[in-house]
Amino acid sequence: MSLPALSSPPTTPAQAPASRPRRQHGFTLAELAVVLVILALLSGSLLVPLGSRMEARDRQLTLERLRDIQQALTGFAIIHGRLPCPSTEADPSHPNYGVEDALPCNHSVEGRLPWRTLAMSATDAWGRERVHADEPWSGHWHYRVDRAFTQAPITPAVAPADNLQIRSHDDFHVTVSDSQAVALVFSTGANRSADGLNAHYSAVQPKYQSGEVSASFDDLLIWIGRPLLIARLAQAGRL
């Protein structure tokens, strides 16, 4: 007697293994707070050196522009036999804006470098363009010239008439009678405000200041001395 064939049990789809709960990835509030503190410390430590580097770059750029201005003033003297007058026109829409005043120079008010006459930039590295006459002269070059050297021709016999004085922060005379400045230009620096002696313009007792940067002084000033100007004119065959 044969035994009945055993029937195989019905196949069922494989059961999926029980899923494990997923771990939630992310930061806790405490971890976020630590990260924020670290970022704040890092950013604070980086901002100060970055600001110092930017100011050093702008000061270097301004010094380079001042040296170019010094050369341009000397070149103007070689061409015309005199130094240019300051520019006192305050209206940017006026055709004489940035152009030297007509002789005789006006020293009753503080003048600016005649940058258009010299084909130079109007401002230092911190300056901005003026649009209206009542806007501040932010970054525009301050310029003073001895009136005796605005008359052509300059000769070795011409002596300074205005006694332009340049002093250091401790009131030490940077220029003396034998090497008096006949022209000077200065930038008000990063604070955009004339400091020290430069903050007080005088038509009859011109005193200016040049020196190292400090908390209360960051102006940059260059000048042309009488001996150097005479030497440059002689080298160019103008004397």
VEXROZA-354071 format. One record per residue: residue number from 1; x, y, z of N, C-alpha, C in turn; residue in three letters. Coordinates in steps of 0.1 Angstrom, whole numbers, m for minus. Example, Ala and Ser with C-alpha at 12.3 -4.5 7.8 and 13.67 -1.06 7.14 Angstrom:
<pts>
+------+--------+---------+-------+---------+----------+-------+--------+---------+-------+------+
: resi : n.east : n.north :  n.up : ca.east : ca.north : ca.up : c.east : c.north :  c.up : resn :
+------+--------+---------+-------+---------+----------+-------+--------+---------+-------+------+
:    1 :    132 :     m57 :    78 :     123 :      m45 :    78 :    132 :     m33 :    78 :  ALA :
:    2 :    128 :     m22 :    71 :     137 :      m11 :    71 :    129 :       0 :    79 :  SER :
+------+--------+---------+-------+---------+----------+-------+--------+---------+-------+------+
</pts>
This chain:
<pts>
+------+--------+---------+-------+---------+----------+-------+--------+---------+-------+------+
: resi : n.east : n.north :  n.up : ca.east : ca.north : ca.up : c.east : c.north :  c.up : resn :
+------+--------+---------+-------+---------+----------+-------+--------+---------+-------+------+
:    1 :      9 :     m12 :     0 :       0 :        0 :     0 :      9 :      12 :     0 :  MET :
:    2 :      6 :      20 :   m10 :      15 :       32 :   m11 :     10 :      43 :    m2 :  SER :
:    3 :     20 :      50 :     3 :      17 :       62 :    11 :     14 :      74 :     3 :  LEU :
:    4 :      4 :      82 :     7 :       1 :       95 :    m1 :     13 :     104 :    m1 :  PRO :
:    5 :     15 :     111 :   m12 :      26 :      120 :   m13 :     24 :     132 :    m4 :  ALA :
:    6 :     35 :     135 :     2 :      34 :      147 :    12 :     34 :     160 :     4 :  LEU :
:    7 :     24 :     168 :     7 :      24 :      181 :    m1 :     33 :     191 :     7 :  SER :
:    8 :     40 :     198 :    m2 :      49 :      209 :     4 :     41 :     220 :     9 :  SER :
:    9 :     45 :     226 :    20 :      37 :      237 :    26 :     37 :     249 :    16 :  PRO :
:   10 :     27 :     256 :    16 :      26 :      268 :     7 :     37 :     278 :    10 :  PRO :
:   11 :     43 :     283 :    m1 :      54 :      292 :     1 :     49 :     306 :     4 :  THR :
:   12 :     55 :     313 :    13 :      51 :      326 :    18 :     63 :     335 :    15 :  THR :
:   13 :     61 :     347 :    12 :      72 :      357 :    10 :     80 :     358 :    22 :  PRO :
:   14 :     93 :     360 :    19 :     103 :      361 :    31 :     99 :     373 :    39 :  ALA :
:   15 :     99 :     371 :    52 :      95 :      382 :    60 :    107 :     391 :    62 :  GLN :
:   16 :    105 :     404 :    61 :     116 :      414 :    62 :    120 :     415 :    77 :  ALA :
:   17 :    133 :     416 :    79 :     137 :      417 :    93 :    132 :     429 :    99 :  PRO :
:   18 :    130 :     428 :   111 :     124 :      439 :   119 :    133 :     451 :   117 :  ALA :
:   19 :    127 :     463 :   114 :     135 :      475 :   111 :    139 :     481 :   125 :  SER :
:   20 :    151 :     486 :   125 :     156 :      492 :   137 :    153 :     507 :   137 :  ARG :
:   21 :    151 :     512 :   148 :     148 :      527 :   148 :    160 :     535 :   144 :  PRO :
:   22 :    157 :     544 :   134 :     168 :      552 :   129 :    173 :     562 :   139 :  ARG :
:   23 :    186 :     564 :   139 :     192 :      573 :   149 :    191 :     587 :   143 :  ARG :
:   24 :    186 :     597 :   150 :     185 :      610 :   145 :    198 :     617 :   146 :  GLN :
:   25 :    203 :     622 :   134 :     216 :      629 :   134 :    213 :     644 :   135 :  HIS :
:   26 :    222 :     651 :   142 :     221 :      665 :   144 :    228 :     670 :   156 :  GLY :
:   27 :    227 :     683 :   159 :     233 :      689 :   170 :    223 :     691 :   181 :  PHE :
:   28 :    227 :     689 :   193 :     219 :      693 :   204 :    221 :     708 :   207 :  THR :
:   29 :    212 :     714 :   214 :     214 :      728 :   217 :    227 :     731 :   224 :  LEU :
:   30 :    232 :     722 :   233 :     244 :      724 :   239 :    256 :     724 :   229 :  ALA :
:   31 :    255 :     715 :   219 :     266 :      714 :   209 :    265 :     726 :   200 :  GLU :
:   32 :    253 :     731 :   197 :     252 :      743 :   189 :    258 :     755 :   196 :  LEU :
:   33 :    256 :     756 :   209 :     261 :      767 :   217 :    276 :     767 :   216 :  ALA :
:   34 :    282 :     755 :   218 :     296 :      754 :   218 :    302 :     758 :   204 :  VAL :
:   35 :    295 :     754 :   193 :     300 :      758 :   180 :    299 :     773 :   178 :  VAL :
:   36 :    288 :     779 :   182 :     287 :      793 :   181 :    297 :     801 :   188 :  LEU :
:   37 :    300 :     796 :   200 :     311 :      803 :   208 :    324 :     802 :   201 :  VAL :
:   38 :    327 :     790 :   196 :     340 :      788 :   189 :    341 :     797 :   176 :  ILE :
:   39 :    330 :     798 :   169 :     329 :      807 :   157 :    331 :     821 :   160 :  LEU :
:   40 :    325 :     825 :   171 :     326 :      839 :   176 :    340 :     843 :   180 :  ALA :
:   41 :    347 :     833 :   186 :     361 :      836 :   190 :    370 :     836 :   178 :  LEU :
:   42 :    368 :     827 :   168 :     376 :      827 :   156 :    374 :     840 :   148 :  LEU :
:   43 :    361 :     844 :   146 :     359 :      856 :   138 :    364 :     868 :   145 :  SER :
:   44 :    363 :     869 :   158 :     369 :      880 :   166 :    384 :     881 :   164 :  GLY :
:   45 :    390 :     870 :   164 :     405 :      870 :   163 :    410 :     873 :   149 :  SER :
:   46 :    401 :     871 :   139 :     405 :      873 :   125 :    402 :     887 :   121 :  LEU :
:   47 :    391 :     893 :   127 :     387 :      906 :   122 :    397 :     917 :   125 :  LEU :
:   48 :    404 :     917 :   136 :     413 :      927 :   140 :    425 :     927 :   131 :  VAL :
:   49 :    432 :     915 :   128 :     443 :      915 :   119 :    439 :     920 :   105 :  PRO :
:   50 :    427 :     916 :   100 :     422 :      919 :    87 :    420 :     934 :    86 :  LEU :
:   51 :    414 :     940 :    97 :     413 :      955 :    96 :    426 :     962 :    96 :  GLY :
:   52 :    436 :     957 :   104 :     449 :      963 :   104 :    456 :     962 :    90 :  SER :
:   53 :    454 :     950 :    84 :     460 :      948 :    70 :    454 :     958 :    60 :  ARG :
:   54 :    441 :     960 :    61 :     434 :      969 :    52 :    438 :     983 :    54 :  MET :
:   55 :    440 :     987 :    66 :     444 :     1001 :    69 :    459 :    1003 :    64 :  GLU :
:   56 :    467 :     993 :    67 :     481 :      994 :    62 :    482 :     994 :    47 :  ALA :
:   57 :    473 :     987 :    40 :     472 :      988 :    26 :    468 :    1001 :    21 :  ARG :
:   58 :    458 :    1007 :    27 :     453 :     1020 :    23 :    464 :    1031 :    26 :  ASP :
:   59 :    471 :    1030 :    37 :     481 :     1040 :    40 :    492 :    1039 :    30 :  ARG :
:   60 :    496 :    1027 :    26 :     506 :     1025 :    16 :    502 :    1031 :     3 :  GLN :
:   61 :    489 :    1029 :    m1 :     484 :     1034 :   m14 :    484 :    1050 :   m13 :  LEU :
:   62 :    480 :    1055 :    m2 :     480 :     1070 :     0 :    494 :    1076 :    m1 :  THR :
:   63 :    504 :    1069 :     5 :     518 :     1074 :     5 :    523 :    1073 :   m10 :  LEU :
:   64 :    519 :    1063 :   m17 :     523 :     1063 :   m31 :    517 :    1074 :   m39 :  GLU :
:   65 :    504 :    1077 :   m36 :     498 :     1088 :   m43 :    504 :    1102 :   m39 :  ARG :
:   66 :    508 :    1103 :   m27 :     515 :     1115 :   m22 :    528 :    1117 :   m29 :  LEU :
:   67 :    536 :    1106 :   m31 :     548 :     1107 :   m38 :    546 :    1111 :   m53 :  ARG :
:   68 :    536 :    1105 :   m59 :     532 :     1109 :   m73 :    529 :    1124 :   m73 :  ASP :
:   69 :    521 :    1129 :   m63 :     518 :     1143 :   m63 :    530 :    1152 :   m62 :  ILE :
:   70 :    539 :    1147 :   m54 :     552 :     1155 :   m52 :    559 :    1156 :   m65 :  GLN :
:   71 :    559 :    1145 :   m73 :     566 :     1145 :   m86 :    558 :    1154 :   m96 :  GLN :
:   72 :    545 :    1154 :   m95 :     537 :     1162 :  m104 :    538 :    1177 :  m101 :  ALA :
:   73 :    539 :    1180 :   m89 :     542 :     1195 :   m85 :    555 :    1199 :   m90 :  LEU :
:   74 :    565 :    1191 :   m89 :     579 :     1194 :   m94 :    578 :    1195 :  m109 :  THR :
:   75 :    571 :    1186 :  m116 :     570 :     1186 :  m130 :    563 :    1199 :  m135 :  GLY :
:   76 :    553 :    1203 :  m128 :     545 :     1215 :  m131 :    555 :    1227 :  m130 :  PHE :
:   77 :    563 :    1228 :  m120 :     573 :     1239 :  m118 :    583 :    1239 :  m129 :  ALA :
:   78 :    587 :    1227 :  m134 :     597 :     1226 :  m145 :    591 :    1232 :  m158 :  ILE :
:   79 :    578 :    1228 :  m160 :     571 :     1233 :  m172 :    568 :    1248 :  m172 :  ILE :
:   80 :    562 :    1252 :  m161 :     557 :     1266 :  m160 :    566 :    1276 :  m153 :  HIS :
:   81 :    577 :    1271 :  m146 :     585 :     1280 :  m139 :    580 :    1285 :  m126 :  GLY :
:   82 :    569 :    1278 :  m121 :     563 :     1282 :  m108 :    555 :    1270 :  m103 :  ARG :
:   83 :    550 :    1271 :   m91 :     541 :     1261 :   m85 :    526 :    1265 :   m87 :  LEU :
:   84 :    517 :    1256 :   m88 :     503 :     1260 :   m90 :    497 :    1265 :   m77 :  PRO :
:   85 :    486 :    1274 :   m79 :     478 :     1278 :   m68 :    469 :    1267 :   m63 :  CYS :
:   86 :    464 :    1268 :   m51 :     454 :     1258 :   m46 :    441 :    1260 :   m54 :  PRO :
:   87 :    433 :    1250 :   m53 :     419 :     1252 :   m58 :    409 :    1254 :   m47 :  SER :
:   88 :    402 :    1265 :   m48 :     392 :     1268 :   m37 :    378 :    1267 :   m42 :  THR :
:   89 :    375 :    1262 :   m54 :     362 :     1261 :   m59 :    355 :    1248 :   m53 :  GLU :
:   90 :    344 :    1250 :   m46 :     337 :     1240 :   m39 :    326 :    1233 :   m46 :  ALA :
:   91 :    322 :    1238 :   m57 :     310 :     1232 :   m64 :    315 :    1222 :   m75 :  ASP :
:   92 :    312 :    1209 :   m73 :     317 :     1199 :   m83 :    311 :    1202 :   m97 :  PRO :
:   93 :    301 :    1209 :   m98 :     295 :     1211 :  m112 :    302 :    1223 :  m119 :  SER :
:   94 :    310 :    1231 :  m112 :     317 :     1242 :  m117 :    328 :    1238 :  m126 :  HIS :
:   95 :    330 :    1245 :  m137 :     342 :     1241 :  m146 :    355 :    1242 :  m140 :  PRO :
:   96 :    357 :    1251 :  m130 :     370 :     1253 :  m123 :    372 :    1244 :  m111 :  ASN :
:   97 :    363 :    1234 :  m109 :     364 :     1225 :   m98 :    376 :    1216 :  m100 :  TYR :
:   98 :    385 :    1216 :   m90 :     398 :     1208 :   m92 :    408 :    1215 :  m100 :  GLY :
:   99 :    406 :    1227 :  m104 :     415 :     1235 :  m112 :    422 :    1246 :  m104 :  VAL :
:  100 :    435 :    1249 :  m106 :     441 :     1259 :   m98 :    434 :    1272 :   m99 :  GLU :
:  101 :    434 :    1280 :   m88 :     429 :     1294 :   m89 :    438 :    1303 :   m97 :  ASP :
:  102 :    432 :    1313 :  m102 :     440 :     1323 :  m110 :    449 :    1331 :  m100 :  ALA :
:  103 :    460 :    1335 :  m104 :     469 :     1343 :   m96 :    463 :    1357 :   m93 :  LEU :
:  104 :    465 :    1363 :   m82 :     473 :     1357 :   m71 :    465 :    1347 :   m63 :  PRO :
:  105 :    472 :    1337 :   m57 :     466 :     1326 :   m50 :    458 :    1332 :   m38 :  CYS :
:  106 :    447 :    1325 :   m36 :     438 :     1329 :   m24 :    441 :    1320 :   m12 :  ASN :
:  107 :    448 :    1326 :    m2 :     451 :     1319 :    10 :    442 :    1323 :    22 :  HIS :
:  108 :    431 :    1330 :    19 :     422 :     1334 :    30 :    414 :    1322 :    34 :  SER :
:  109 :    413 :    1312 :    26 :     406 :     1300 :    30 :    415 :    1288 :    26 :  VAL :
:  110 :    413 :    1277 :    33 :     421 :     1265 :    30 :    418 :    1259 :    17 :  GLU :
:  111 :    429 :    1257 :     9 :     427 :     1252 :    m5 :    429 :    1237 :    m6 :  GLY :
:  112 :    425 :    1232 :   m17 :     427 :     1218 :   m21 :    437 :    1217 :   m32 :  ARG :
:  113 :    443 :    1205 :   m33 :     452 :     1203 :   m45 :    444 :    1204 :   m58 :  LEU :
:  114 :    450 :    1212 :   m67 :     443 :     1213 :   m81 :    446 :    1200 :   m89 :  PRO :
:  115 :    439 :    1190 :   m85 :     441 :     1176 :   m91 :    439 :    1176 :  m106 :  TRP :
:  116 :    429 :    1183 :  m110 :     427 :     1183 :  m125 :    438 :    1190 :  m132 :  ARG :
:  117 :    443 :    1201 :  m127 :     454 :     1208 :  m133 :    466 :    1199 :  m134 :  THR :
:  118 :    468 :    1190 :  m124 :     480 :     1181 :  m123 :    477 :    1168 :  m129 :  LEU :
:  119 :    465 :    1165 :  m133 :     461 :     1152 :  m138 :    463 :    1141 :  m128 :  ALA :
:  120 :    459 :    1144 :  m115 :     461 :     1134 :  m104 :    447 :    1130 :   m99 :  MET :
:  121 :    448 :    1120 :   m90 :     435 :     1115 :   m84 :    431 :    1126 :   m74 :  SER :
:  122 :    418 :    1127 :   m72 :     412 :     1138 :   m63 :    414 :    1135 :   m49 :  ALA :
:  123 :    415 :    1122 :   m45 :     414 :     1119 :   m31 :    425 :    1108 :   m27 :  THR :
:  124 :    426 :    1106 :   m14 :     434 :     1096 :    m9 :    426 :    1082 :    m9 :  ASP :
:  125 :    432 :    1072 :    m3 :     426 :     1059 :    m4 :    413 :    1058 :     4 :  ALA :
:  126 :    410 :    1067 :    13 :     397 :     1067 :    20 :    387 :    1077 :    15 :  TRP :
:  127 :    391 :    1084 :     5 :     382 :     1095 :     0 :    370 :    1090 :    m9 :  GLY :
:  128 :    361 :    1099 :   m11 :     350 :     1096 :   m20 :    346 :    1109 :   m28 :  ARG :
:  129 :    340 :    1106 :   m39 :     337 :     1117 :   m48 :    326 :    1126 :   m42 :  GLU :
:  130 :    328 :    1139 :   m44 :     318 :     1149 :   m40 :    308 :    1152 :   m51 :  ARG :
:  131 :    295 :    1153 :   m47 :     285 :     1156 :   m58 :    279 :    1170 :   m56 :  VAL :
:  132 :    278 :    1174 :   m44 :     272 :     1188 :   m41 :    282 :    1197 :   m34 :  HIS :
:  133 :    280 :    1210 :   m35 :     290 :     1219 :   m30 :    290 :    1219 :   m14 :  ALA :
:  134 :    279 :    1215 :    m8 :     279 :     1215 :     6 :    283 :    1201 :    13 :  ASP :
:  135 :    288 :    1192 :     5 :     293 :     1179 :    10 :    307 :    1181 :    16 :  GLU :
:  136 :    310 :    1173 :    26 :     324 :     1174 :    32 :    335 :    1170 :    22 :  PRO :
:  137 :    347 :    1175 :    24 :     358 :     1171 :    16 :    365 :    1159 :    20 :  TRP :
:  138 :    357 :    1148 :    21 :     362 :     1135 :    26 :    373 :    1130 :    18 :  SER :
:  139 :    385 :    1130 :    23 :     397 :     1124 :    16 :    403 :    1132 :     6 :  GLY :
:  140 :    398 :    1144 :     3 :     405 :     1153 :    m7 :    417 :    1159 :    m2 :  HIS :
:  141 :    427 :    1160 :   m10 :     441 :     1165 :    m6 :    440 :    1179 :    m1 :  TRP :
:  142 :    446 :    1182 :    10 :     448 :     1196 :    15 :    462 :    1201 :     9 :  HIS :
:  143 :    462 :    1213 :     3 :     474 :     1218 :    m3 :    477 :    1233 :     1 :  TYR :
:  144 :    489 :    1235 :     4 :     494 :     1249 :     7 :    507 :    1252 :     0 :  ARG :
:  145 :    508 :    1264 :    m6 :     520 :     1267 :   m13 :    524 :    1281 :    m9 :  VAL :
:  146 :    537 :    1283 :    m9 :     543 :     1297 :    m6 :    540 :    1306 :   m18 :  ASP :
:  147 :    535 :    1317 :   m15 :     531 :     1326 :   m26 :    542 :    1331 :   m35 :  ARG :
:  148 :    555 :    1332 :   m29 :     566 :     1336 :   m36 :    570 :    1326 :   m47 :  ALA :
:  149 :    566 :    1313 :   m45 :     569 :     1303 :   m55 :    558 :    1300 :   m65 :  PHE :
:  150 :    548 :    1308 :   m65 :     537 :     1307 :   m75 :    539 :    1318 :   m86 :  THR :
:  151 :    550 :    1326 :   m84 :     553 :     1336 :   m94 :    565 :    1331 :  m103 :  GLN :
:  152 :    563 :    1332 :  m116 :     573 :     1327 :  m125 :    582 :    1339 :  m128 :  ALA :
:  153 :    595 :    1337 :  m130 :     602 :     1324 :  m129 :    608 :    1322 :  m115 :  PRO :
:  154 :    608 :    1310 :  m111 :     615 :     1306 :   m98 :    630 :    1306 :  m101 :  ILE :
:  155 :    637 :    1313 :   m93 :     652 :     1314 :   m94 :    658 :    1311 :   m80 :  THR :
:  156 :    671 :    1308 :   m80 :     678 :     1306 :   m67 :    677 :    1318 :   m58 :  PRO :
:  157 :    674 :    1330 :   m63 :     673 :     1342 :   m55 :    659 :    1343 :   m48 :  ALA :
:  158 :    650 :    1335 :   m52 :     636 :     1336 :   m46 :    636 :    1330 :   m32 :  VAL :
:  159 :    632 :    1338 :   m23 :     631 :     1333 :    m9 :    617 :    1331 :    m4 :  ALA :
:  160 :    614 :    1321 :     4 :     601 :     1319 :     9 :    595 :    1331 :    16 :  PRO :
:  161 :    582 :    1333 :    14 :     576 :     1345 :    19 :    566 :    1342 :    30 :  ALA :
:  162 :    561 :    1330 :    31 :     550 :     1327 :    40 :    554 :    1319 :    52 :  ASP :
:  163 :    567 :    1315 :    53 :     572 :     1308 :    65 :    564 :    1295 :    68 :  ASN :
:  164 :    562 :    1287 :    58 :     555 :     1274 :    61 :    563 :    1266 :    71 :  LEU :
:  165 :    557 :    1262 :    82 :     564 :     1254 :    92 :    557 :    1241 :    93 :  GLN :
:  166 :    566 :    1231 :    94 :     562 :     1217 :    96 :    568 :    1212 :   109 :  ILE :
:  167 :    560 :    1207 :   118 :     565 :     1202 :   131 :    561 :    1188 :   134 :  ARG :
:  168 :    568 :    1182 :   143 :     565 :     1168 :   147 :    555 :    1169 :   159 :  SER :
:  169 :    550 :    1157 :   164 :     540 :     1157 :   174 :    545 :    1163 :   187 :  HIS :
:  170 :    558 :    1163 :   189 :     564 :     1170 :   201 :    568 :    1184 :   199 :  ASP :
:  171 :    563 :    1190 :   188 :     566 :     1204 :   185 :    581 :    1206 :   180 :  ASP :
:  172 :    587 :    1195 :   176 :     601 :     1197 :   170 :    600 :    1202 :   156 :  PHE :
:  173 :    608 :    1211 :   152 :     608 :     1217 :   139 :    613 :    1207 :   129 :  HIS :
:  174 :    605 :    1202 :   120 :     609 :     1193 :   109 :    616 :    1201 :    98 :  VAL :
:  175 :    611 :    1213 :    95 :     617 :     1222 :    86 :    623 :    1234 :    93 :  THR :
:  176 :    634 :    1239 :    88 :     641 :     1250 :    94 :    643 :    1261 :    83 :  VAL :
:  177 :    649 :    1272 :    86 :     650 :     1283 :    77 :    658 :    1280 :    64 :  SER :
:  178 :    668 :    1271 :    65 :     676 :     1268 :    54 :    669 :    1257 :    45 :  ASP :
:  179 :    659 :    1251 :    49 :     652 :     1241 :    41 :    637 :    1242 :    42 :  SER :
:  180 :    632 :    1254 :    42 :     618 :     1257 :    44 :    610 :    1250 :    33 :  GLN :
:  181 :    598 :    1246 :    37 :     589 :     1240 :    27 :    583 :    1251 :    19 :  ALA :
:  182 :    582 :    1249 :     6 :     576 :     1259 :    m3 :    562 :    1254 :    m8 :  VAL :
:  183 :    559 :    1241 :    m5 :     546 :     1236 :    m8 :    544 :    1223 :     0 :  ALA :
:  184 :    532 :    1220 :     4 :     529 :     1208 :    11 :    515 :    1203 :     8 :  LEU :
:  185 :    514 :    1190 :     9 :     501 :     1183 :     7 :    499 :    1173 :    18 :  VAL :
:  186 :    487 :    1172 :    23 :     485 :     1162 :    33 :    471 :    1155 :    32 :  PHE :
:  187 :    471 :    1143 :    36 :     459 :     1135 :    37 :    454 :    1134 :    51 :  SER :
:  188 :    441 :    1134 :    53 :     436 :     1133 :    67 :    435 :    1119 :    73 :  THR :
:  189 :    440 :    1109 :    65 :     441 :     1096 :    70 :    427 :    1089 :    71 :  GLY :
:  190 :    428 :    1077 :    78 :     416 :     1069 :    79 :    404 :    1075 :    87 :  ALA :
:  191 :    407 :    1084 :    96 :     396 :     1090 :   104 :    390 :    1102 :    96 :  ASN :
:  192 :    396 :    1106 :    84 :     390 :     1116 :    76 :    388 :    1130 :    82 :  ARG :
:  193 :    397 :    1132 :    92 :     397 :     1144 :   100 :    411 :    1149 :   102 :  SER :
:  194 :    413 :    1162 :    99 :     426 :     1168 :   101 :    430 :    1168 :   116 :  ALA :
:  195 :    442 :    1163 :   119 :     446 :     1162 :   133 :    457 :    1171 :   137 :  ASP :
:  196 :    459 :    1173 :   150 :     470 :     1181 :   155 :    470 :    1195 :   149 :  GLY :
:  197 :    481 :    1200 :   145 :     483 :     1214 :   140 :    475 :    1215 :   126 :  LEU :
:  198 :    473 :    1204 :   119 :     466 :     1204 :   107 :    452 :    1208 :   108 :  ASN :
:  199 :    446 :    1207 :   120 :     432 :     1209 :   122 :    429 :    1224 :   123 :  ALA :
:  200 :    439 :    1232 :   123 :     436 :     1247 :   125 :    443 :    1254 :   114 :  HIS :
:  201 :    435 :    1259 :   104 :     441 :     1266 :    93 :    443 :    1280 :    97 :  TYR :
:  202 :    455 :    1285 :    93 :     458 :     1299 :    95 :    464 :    1305 :    82 :  SER :
:  203 :    458 :    1316 :    78 :     463 :     1323 :    65 :    477 :    1330 :    68 :  ALA :
:  204 :    479 :    1334 :    80 :     491 :     1342 :    83 :    502 :    1335 :    91 :  VAL :
:  205 :    499 :    1325 :    98 :     509 :     1317 :   106 :    507 :    1302 :   103 :  GLN :
:  206 :    511 :    1298 :    91 :     509 :     1284 :    87 :    518 :    1274 :    94 :  PRO :
:  207 :    512 :    1266 :   102 :     519 :     1256 :   109 :    512 :    1242 :   106 :  LYS :
:  208 :    520 :    1233 :   103 :     514 :     1219 :    99 :    522 :    1209 :   107 :  TYR :
:  209 :    516 :    1197 :   107 :     522 :     1186 :   115 :    524 :    1174 :   107 :  GLN :
:  210 :    535 :    1167 :   110 :     539 :     1154 :   103 :    544 :    1145 :   114 :  SER :
:  211 :    541 :    1133 :   113 :     546 :     1123 :   123 :    541 :    1110 :   123 :  GLY :
:  212 :    544 :    1102 :   133 :     540 :     1088 :   133 :    525 :    1087 :   137 :  GLU :
:  213 :    519 :    1076 :   133 :     505 :     1074 :   136 :    503 :    1071 :   150 :  VAL :
:  214 :    493 :    1077 :   156 :     489 :     1075 :   170 :    474 :    1075 :   171 :  SER :
:  215 :    469 :    1073 :   184 :     455 :     1073 :   186 :    448 :    1086 :   183 :  ALA :
:  216 :    456 :    1097 :   183 :     451 :     1110 :   180 :    456 :    1117 :   167 :  SER :
:  217 :    464 :    1110 :   160 :     470 :     1116 :   148 :    472 :    1105 :   137 :  PHE :
:  218 :    466 :    1106 :   126 :     469 :     1097 :   115 :    470 :    1104 :   101 :  ASP :
:  219 :    473 :    1117 :   101 :     475 :     1124 :    89 :    488 :    1119 :    82 :  ASP :
:  220 :    488 :    1121 :    69 :     500 :     1118 :    61 :    504 :    1130 :    53 :  LEU :
:  221 :    516 :    1135 :    54 :     520 :     1148 :    49 :    533 :    1147 :    41 :  LEU :
:  222 :    534 :    1153 :    29 :     546 :     1154 :    22 :    548 :    1169 :    19 :  ILE :
:  223 :    561 :    1173 :    17 :     564 :     1187 :    13 :    575 :    1187 :     3 :  TRP :
:  224 :    576 :    1199 :    m3 :     587 :     1202 :   m12 :    596 :    1212 :    m6 :  ILE :
:  225 :    608 :    1210 :    m4 :     617 :     1220 :     2 :    623 :    1228 :    m9 :  GLY :
:  226 :    627 :    1240 :    m5 :     632 :     1250 :   m15 :    645 :    1245 :   m21 :  ARG :
:  227 :    655 :    1239 :   m14 :     667 :     1234 :   m20 :    664 :    1223 :   m31 :  PRO :
:  228 :    655 :    1214 :   m27 :     652 :     1203 :   m37 :    646 :    1209 :   m49 :  LEU :
:  229 :    636 :    1218 :   m48 :     630 :     1223 :   m60 :    639 :    1231 :   m69 :  LEU :
:  230 :    648 :    1239 :   m63 :     658 :     1246 :   m71 :    667 :    1236 :   m78 :  ILE :
:  231 :    671 :    1225 :   m71 :     680 :     1215 :   m77 :    672 :    1208 :   m89 :  ALA :
:  232 :    660 :    1205 :   m87 :     652 :     1199 :   m98 :    651 :    1208 :  m110 :  ARG :
:  233 :    649 :    1221 :  m108 :     648 :     1231 :  m119 :    661 :    1232 :  m126 :  LEU :
:  234 :    672 :    1232 :  m118 :     685 :     1233 :  m124 :    688 :    1220 :  m133 :  ALA :
:  235 :    685 :    1209 :  m128 :     687 :     1196 :  m135 :    679 :    1196 :  m148 :  GLN :
:  236 :    668 :    1203 :  m148 :     659 :     1203 :  m160 :    663 :    1214 :  m169 :  ALA :
:  237 :    673 :    1222 :  m166 :     678 :     1233 :  m174 :    669 :    1245 :  m174 :  GLY :
:  238 :    661 :    1247 :  m163 :     652 :     1258 :  m162 :    658 :    1270 :  m155 :  ARG :
:  239 :    670 :    1268 :  m150 :     677 :     1279 :  m143 :    690 :    1283 :  m150 :  LEU :
+------+--------+---------+-------+---------+----------+-------+--------+---------+-------+------+
</pts>
